[in-house]
């Protein structure tokens, strides 16, 4: 499976009257090719119907749908894949359960972790946090742009950048060597979520065009 250049990670925003599905549909409408459901607080019973609805939305728009952490939820709703952190199910085990067709992502912070994830069967790695981010309390201190190029040279799977990425800085991470970006608040917190997703895609495409010159 080809890993897209933009993954929008959904987040509930009660103050704006938004839930995961609202964010997912807006992202897809704006042209985001991949959405990811991430929620650390919802129960399995509550999360399952949300995942089902997001999966339907992704199929409607021809997008890719992955679930963060929860291999069980991903399997139950026949999601396209799962994204795993260091405290989640090991990549190799998720690959065995979900099969070779699944997109299995792994969060990494350096070359060693990226190589280990690739060896275990990861379809792509997500490196970060590149910039400071308020949406993930356990993201650690920002690592900056340099590890992107180092990891890109060390592995043969796509490298997505994550952490504090916005419309204003997404071109920097692409020019630094990333194959794509994963965002949360850049879309979920935007006044116009559809427009934000569309602008991110335009800026990513522009950065790739400049990089190829």
GIWOMO-V135583 format. One record per residue. N is the residue number from 1. PHI is phi in whole degrees, -180 to 180 (NA if undefined). Layout:
n=N phi=PHI
n=N phi=PHI
This chain:
n=1 phi=NA
n=2 phi=-74
n=3 phi=-83
n=4 phi=-69
n=5 phi=-86
n=6 phi=-142
n=7 phi=-119
n=8 phi=-99
n=9 phi=-92
n=10 phi=-81
n=11 phi=-151
n=12 phi=-73
n=13 phi=-137
n=14 phi=-58
n=15 phi=-64
n=16 phi=-103
n=17 phi=70
n=18 phi=-117
n=19 phi=-120
n=20 phi=-57
n=21 phi=-68
n=22 phi=-58
n=23 phi=-65
n=24 phi=-61
n=25 phi=-66
n=26 phi=-65
n=27 phi=-62
n=28 phi=-65
n=29 phi=-64
n=30 phi=-79
n=31 phi=103
n=32 phi=-65
n=33 phi=-85
n=34 phi=-143
n=35 phi=-123
n=36 phi=-132
n=37 phi=-89
n=38 phi=-132
n=39 phi=-154
n=40 phi=-88
n=41 phi=-111
n=42 phi=-68
n=43 phi=-71
n=44 phi=-59
n=45 phi=-62
n=46 phi=-80
n=47 phi=-75
n=48 phi=-58
n=49 phi=-66
n=50 phi=-65
n=51 phi=-63
n=52 phi=-61
n=53 phi=-69
n=54 phi=-66
n=55 phi=-63
n=56 phi=-63
n=57 phi=-63
n=58 phi=-62
n=59 phi=-65
n=60 phi=-61
n=61 phi=-96
n=62 phi=75
n=63 phi=-97
n=64 phi=-103
n=65 phi=-120
n=66 phi=-126
n=67 phi=-114
n=68 phi=-81
n=69 phi=73
n=70 phi=-90
n=71 phi=-63
n=72 phi=-63
n=73 phi=-66
n=74 phi=-58
n=75 phi=-67
n=76 phi=-63
n=77 phi=-103
n=78 phi=56
n=79 phi=-67
n=80 phi=-75
n=81 phi=177
n=82 phi=-147
n=83 phi=-115
n=84 phi=-123
n=85 phi=-99
n=86 phi=-64
n=87 phi=-101
n=88 phi=-94
n=89 phi=-56
n=90 phi=-58
n=91 phi=-56
n=92 phi=-60
n=93 phi=-67
n=94 phi=-64
n=95 phi=-63
n=96 phi=-64
n=97 phi=-75
n=98 phi=-94
n=99 phi=91
n=100 phi=-69
n=101 phi=-82
n=102 phi=-78
n=103 phi=-88
n=104 phi=-115
n=105 phi=-102
n=106 phi=-136
n=107 phi=-81
n=108 phi=-137
n=109 phi=-126
n=110 phi=-154
n=111 phi=-62
n=112 phi=-59
n=113 phi=-66
n=114 phi=-66
n=115 phi=-63
n=116 phi=-65
n=117 phi=-65
n=118 phi=-64
n=119 phi=-63
n=120 phi=-80
n=121 phi=115
n=122 phi=-60
n=123 phi=-80
n=124 phi=-159
n=125 phi=-122
n=126 phi=-117
n=127 phi=-107
n=128 phi=168
n=129 phi=-81
n=130 phi=-69
n=131 phi=-120
n=132 phi=-61
n=133 phi=-137
n=134 phi=-89
n=135 phi=-93
n=136 phi=-141
n=137 phi=-66
n=138 phi=-101
n=139 phi=-72
n=140 phi=81
n=141 phi=-70
n=142 phi=-61
n=143 phi=-102
n=144 phi=80
n=145 phi=-82
n=146 phi=-56
n=147 phi=-63
n=148 phi=-60
n=149 phi=-65
n=150 phi=-63
n=151 phi=-72
n=152 phi=-59
n=153 phi=-76
n=154 phi=-93
n=155 phi=-128
n=156 phi=-108
n=157 phi=-102
n=158 phi=-60
n=159 phi=-118
n=160 phi=-101
n=161 phi=-95
n=162 phi=-145
n=163 phi=107
n=164 phi=71
n=165 phi=-84
n=166 phi=-131
n=167 phi=-61
n=168 phi=-75
n=169 phi=-119
n=170 phi=-63
n=171 phi=-66
n=172 phi=-62
n=173 phi=-71
n=174 phi=-70
n=175 phi=-64
n=176 phi=-75
n=177 phi=124
n=178 phi=-66
n=179 phi=-86
n=180 phi=177
n=181 phi=-137
n=182 phi=-116
n=183 phi=-132
n=184 phi=-120
n=185 phi=-67
n=186 phi=-59
n=187 phi=-110
n=188 phi=-62
n=189 phi=-100
n=190 phi=-79
n=191 phi=-63
n=192 phi=-113
n=193 phi=-67
n=194 phi=-62
n=195 phi=-64
n=196 phi=-66
n=197 phi=-63
n=198 phi=-63
n=199 phi=-66
n=200 phi=-58
n=201 phi=-62
n=202 phi=-64
n=203 phi=-69
n=204 phi=-63
n=205 phi=-63
n=206 phi=-65
n=207 phi=-64
n=208 phi=-65
n=209 phi=-64
n=210 phi=-69
n=211 phi=-68
n=212 phi=-82
n=213 phi=-75
